[in-house]
Amino acid sequence: MIVVQKEFTLKPFSRGFHLITDEILEAIPEIKQIKIGQMQVFIKHTSASLSINENADYTVRLDFESHFNKMVPENATYYKHTYEGSDDMPAHIKSSLLGASVQIPITEGKLNLGIWQGVYLCEHRDYGGSRNLVITAFGS
């Protein structure tokens, strides 16, 4: 059994949905030693999230951002938590909707994603800054 855990920091991304699959793979080359296993990626923040979706057409990521901004608007009159900026409370809600982690099977040393799938960093703040991820991979 191989178990590897690493923490690393992503560079700051602008608000929106960003593919980070390559950054994850660069951070944990040890998965090449795992024939069959699992990898979990966890984000240590409450105003950004992770998701798995379309990796080919960038307009999907633009549509996600547009839809989430309509679904969870800024400056809603019922928000009480407003002292960190108009984008903060919506960022917390969006993060809860999408989640703080993704789990991906590892097969023959590679992530067993679908052909059109990639891991997204979902940055919900205008100026979120760098984001810390914890990657745990295990298997045999």
ABEGO torsion letter per residue (X at the ends): XBBBBBBBBBBBBBBEBBBAAAAAAAABAAAAABABBBBBBBBBBAABBBBBBBAABAAAAAAAAAAAAAABBBGBAABABAAAEAAAAAAAAAAAAAEABBBBBBBGGBBBBBAABBBBBBBABABAEBBBBBBBBBEX
